[in-house]
Amino acid sequence: MRVLVIGNGGREHALVWKFSQSILVEKIYCAPGNPGIRELAECIDIAPDDIPSLLSFAAENEVDLTVVGPEGPLVNGIVDQFEAKGLHIFGPSARAAELEGSKVFTKYLLDKYHIPTADCIVFEKYEEARDYLNEVSYPTVVKADGLAAGKGTFICATLEEAVTALDKIMIERIFGKSGKKVIVEEFMQGEEASIIAITDGENLVYLPSAQDHKAIFDNDEGPNTGGMGAYAPAPVMTDALLERVHTEIMLPAVRAMVLENRPYRGVLYAGLMITADGPKVVEFNCRFGDPETQVLLPLVRDDIVELMHTVAIGKLIKSQLNLHNDWAMCVVIASGGYPGRYENGQEIFGLERPLGDDIMVFHAGTKSTEDGKVVTNGGRVLGVTARAGDFYAARERAYWAVGKITFDKAYYRKDIGLKAQKHLQGSTKK
């Protein structure tokens, strides 16, 4: 098969890395890719949002399967356009991708079909939302309706913080049209987890549970980012909780989308809060998580290309994935100043060092210079992933590898994985 991966981040590097191990794949293209991806695939200089050019490329090069990394092209209808030309592509249609494209739509769906989530009120007028903030209890959550690169959710401890968030979304319009509507939501107390499944519209095949770390600073402080690290599996997700997530959230959501005439095929990613009352939906995403993908794919034994192709050609999936009985942990190295202002172009040192077969360095925000150097080109620069049979070994190896790579003003969280340890105290699986 000839496979095209769309995107240029760490998630796409992990997908290309996994696809390169498939006996079904003879050629991998990536648009636009990055220096790390270039070692495994042919990078094509087409932007992820240039759907007409991607469509032409896939047709001219007889691509058998296209896999979309970021959410933007999915929300903008790339799947519909590819399928209209008879091309096989893995991902949900534009109407189905509204699960991520509009938090307001997601809240409507969850409420209508009694899928557990936080209570909320939606506002289209700034003044009404501003007045309501005087009535709520704190902390509270303020969210932009549309896509915001993982940065559209504000957890506000005070009225002042909530007003600031509201102003950024609806007055300053830092997220553009994504801020036309805003959600003010009940703050849920608990621990977050990510559940990612592949679905054909009826059946669900699950990857391991994972836990992302959204905030920029240790102890989950500071503004949200696209994700500063992850580990899998997430010990907070017991077998009993996983069964509840399947029966109370994931399966009802897939069935609800059919009833709404929006059949959902592709990756269904539920961001959950594990509360005292059980799992509740924080958000749905219509693609693989980043950095969750960097810890999930190393734990998958099976050829995931076959599974994706089955969904893309409209057939039903049946079997569950065979997984390694291991742990994986990813630490993101970011540019100093991220998620605010930061500088690009810092030379990265240490990438040429052999770190071992258990270490994978996934490029996220990098580019090559004319003289062959690899430099920073984004907020999240690298995802350093380690896999081991023991959680503590995976964490130790990940941070050891992080210490071997550096660039000017490099920043990473020091506490990735610490939440897992309280669940593992006394556990037989370490």
N, C-alpha and C positions, 0 to 999 in steps of 0.2 A: 504494500500500500504506500501511496504518497500522501503524507500528512502535512497539513498547514496549521501551525499554532499562531494565534493572534495575540500580540502583547509584547511587552519588553521588560517585565519585572521579575521578581524572585519566584512568583507563582508560575510564570511561564517557563522560567529556567527549570523549575522542578518538573513540570509537565514534559518538557523536551528531554530532560534527563531520564525520566521513566519511559518515555516512548522509545528512546534510543536502545533500550534493552529488549524491545519487542521483536520477536521473530516475524511478525506480520508486517513490519515496517521496513521499507527499503530506502526511503528518502524522507527527510524532515525539512520543511521550510518554516521559518518564523518571521513574522512581520510585526514590528521591525527588528525585534531581537535585541541582544546586547553582547558585549565581549565574551561573557561566559557561555551564552547560548551558541555563539559562533563556533565554539569548539566541537559542538555536537550537531549543528544544523546549518543550513544555508540561510543566512539572514537577508531579508528582502526589505528594501527601503520604502515601505508603505505604512502610513500611520494607521493605528487601530480604528480610528473613526472614519477613514476613507473607504467606505463600504463599496462604492463603484469600482475602485482600483483593486480591492481585495477580490471582488467577484470576478473581474476580468482575469486576474492572475490565476485564481483557482481553476477557472474554465480552460485557460490556455495551457496550463501545466498539468491538466488532467488529475487534479487533486482528488483523492478518494475520500478523505475525511478532513474536515476543518474543525478545530477546537478553539473556542473563544475564551480567552483568559479574563479580560476586564468586563465590567458590567455595562459600560457605556454603549458599545456596539449592540449588545443584546437588547437593551432598552430601546435602542434606535432602529431595531428591526432587521438586523443582519441575517438572522435565521430565516425570516420570511422571504427575504430577497434571494438568498442562496437556494432555498427550496423551490422557489418559483422558477429557477433556472435548472432544476433537476440535480442540484449539487448536494451532497450529503454533508450536514453540519450538525455538530453536537451542541445543544443549548436550547433554551426555551424561546418561543415566539415573543414578539413584542408585547402582545396582550398578556402572556403569562409572566414575562419579565417585569410587569408592573408590580409584582410582589416586592421587588427591590426598588423599582423606579418611583414608587409612591408609597410612603409610609401611611398616608391617609387611606389608600386603597387597602393596604394590609390590615389596618385597624378595622375597617369595614368588614373585611372577610372574617377576621378572627371573632368579631362580635356576632356576626350573623350565624356563624357555624359553631359558636360556643367553644372556641379554642382558647385555652387560658392565656391571658396577657394582662398587662397593667391597665387600669382605668385611665381614660384620657378625654380631652376635649380638643376639637380642631377649630382653628381660627383662620379666617381670610383677611380680617381687618385688624390692623395694628392696635387701634385704640381699645377694641374689645379684649384682645389678648392681654394688653397692658393692665387693664382694669382687673382682669381675672387673676393676675399674678398677686394682687393684694389679698385674695381670698384663700389661696392654697396654703397647705402646710409645707414646711421645708425640712429636708431637701426635696426638690422637685426636678423634673426633667423637661427640657425644652428642645424640640427637634425640628429641623427643617424637613419639609415634606419629601423633596426630591433627592437626587444623587448629590453627594457632597464628599466623595473620596474617603468615607469613614470618619469625617470630621464634623458632621452635621448634628451631633448629639451633644448637649451641654447638661452636665449634672450640676445643679445650682444649689448651693447651701443656704443662700440668703436671697431676699427680694432683690437686692442690688445686683447680684450675679445673674439672676433670671432676667432682669430688665436689660442688662448688658448683652446677654445672649439674644434676646428678642430684637434688640436694636441691630445687632450684627446681621441677623437673618432677614429681617423685614425692612429695615431702614437703610443700612449700609449695603445690603444685598451682596454679602461676601460670597454667597453660593449662587448668585444670579437668579434665574427663574425657579430654581429649586426652593427658594424661600418665599414663594407666593403664598403658600399656606404654612402654618406652623402648628405643631402638636404640643400641648402642655400635658405632661403625663405623670401619673403617680410614680414616685420613686420606689423601686422594688429592692428590698433588702435580701441579700443572698450572695451566692457565688456564681459567676458566669461560666458557661461552657458552650462549646460549638459542636453541633451535630450536623454532619455532612453526609448526604446520601445521593446516589444516582437513581433516577426514576424514569420509567418508560411511560408514565402517566397513570399507571395502575400499581405497579410493584416498586418496592424500594430496596436497594442494596446499600448497606451502610459501610462507610469507612470508620476507622476508630474514632472515638470521641477525642476532643482536643480542648485546650484552654488557651485563649489568646490573652495578650496583655496590651490593652489599648492605650493607657495613659503614658505620657512621655517619661515621667519620673518614677523612681522606686516608690513602693507602697501605694501604687495606683494614684499618684498625685500628679497635678498638672493637666494640661489640655489633652484631649484625645488625639490619637494619631491613626495611621492606617494599621498599626500593630507593631509592637516592639519585641515580640518574641512569642513562642508557643511551645507547648509540649503535648505529647500524646502517648498513650491514652490519658484521659483526665480522671484521676482517682475519685473525684466527686461524683462521677457518673457510675453508680452501681448498676448491676444487672437489673435490679428492680426499677431503678429510675429510667434506664434505657428502654425497658418495656413500656413504661408509662409514656415516654416521649413518642414511641412508635404509635401507641394506640390512642393517645389523647391529642397529639400535635401533628406528627408528620403524615400519617395515613389520612386523618381527617382533612388536612390541608390539601393533599393531592386530590382527594375525592371532591372537596369543595371547589377546586379549580375546574374540574370537569363539569360540575353543576353550574358554574358561572360561564360555561362555554369558553374556557381558557385552558384547555388541557395542557398540563405542565410536563415537559420532557427535558431532561438534562440534569444539572446539579441543583439540588435543593439544600440550602444551607440555613439551618436555624440557629440564630444566636439566642441562647436561653439564659434565664436567671433561675437558679435552683433555690427556691424560697422555702420557708417553713411549710407552705401549703403544697409544695411540689413544683415541678418545672413549669415555667411560664415563658412565652415568647417575648423576647426583646425586639427582634427584627428577623426578617427573612432576607436572604441574599440569593441571587439567581446564578451564582458562579462559585468556583472554588475560592476558599478563603486565602488570604495572604497576610500573615505567614503560615496559616494552618497547613496549606498544601505542602510546605517544605518539611513538615514532620509526618504528614499522613502518607504520602506516596512512598517514602522509604520503608514503611511498615506493611505495604501491600505486596504479597507474594505473586499474585496473579498478573496476567497481561491485561492491563486496564484498557488498552486500545480496543481489544475485542468487545469489551462491555460497552464502550462509548459508541463503537460502530454499530452495534446491535440497536442501540437507542436511536442513533441517527437515521438508520434505514427504516425505522418505524416498527421494529419487531419487539416482542416482549422479552424481558429478562427474567430469569428464574433463580439462578444459583447465587449464593452469597459469596463474598470475596474470601479467599484464603489469606490469612494475615500472619506476619511474623510475631512470635510471642516476645516482642522486644519493646523498648521505650525509645522515643526520639525527642530531642529538644533542639529548638532553634533560637538563637540570640541574634537580634537585628542590630547591626552597626549603622548608625545614622550620622548625618552631617550635623555638626554643632549648630544650634539655633532652630533646627526642625522641632515642631511643625510650623514655626514661624520662619523668619528669613534666614537663609543660609547661603554659603558660597559653594559653587561648583568648581570643578577643575583641579581638585586636590589629588596629587598622585597617590595611588594606593600601593603600599609596600607589603610584601609577604604572600602574595597570591601564588607565586611560583614555588613556594615551599611544599614539599610532600607532607601532608598531615595525617595520612592513613586512610585505609578503605572505609573506616567507620565515620569519616568526616566528609560532609558535602558543603561546599561554599557556593551558595546560589546568588548570582548577581541580580541586583534590583535596580539601583540607580548608578550605572557605570557607563563609560564610553571609552573608546580607544582614540588616542591622539595619532597624528601623522607619523610620529617617530616611534610608535608602537607601545607607548605607555598606556596603562589603564588608570583613568581618573574618575573622580566622583562626578555624578550627573543626576543628582536627585536627593531627596530628603532621606529616604531609607536606601542605603547604599548596598549592603550585603546582608544575607541571611546565613549564619553559620550554624549548620545542623550536625548533630552527632546522634548516632544510633548505637544502643547497647542493650544487653539483656537485663540490665539493672538500671533503675531510674537514676540513682546517685552517680553511677558511672557515666550515664549519658549526659548528666548535668556537668560533671567534672570535665569531661572531654570537650563539651561545647565551649565552656569558658576557657579551657586550655587553648583551644584553637583560636578563639577570639583574641587571645593575648599574642598570637603570632602575626596578626594582621593589623595594620595601622595606616592612618593618614591624618593630616593636620586637622585638628578639632573633631576627631572621631568621638562619638558618644554612644554608649549602650547602657541599658539597665543592668544592674548587678543582682537583681532579685528574681529573675525569671525562674520559675519552677518552685519557689519556696512554698507557694500555697499547696502544692501537692504533698509536701512532707507531712503536714498534719494528718492527712488522710492515710498516709502510709505507715504512721507510727503503729507498730504492732501487727502490721499486715505481713502476710507470708510472701506476697509478691512485691519485691523491692526493685 
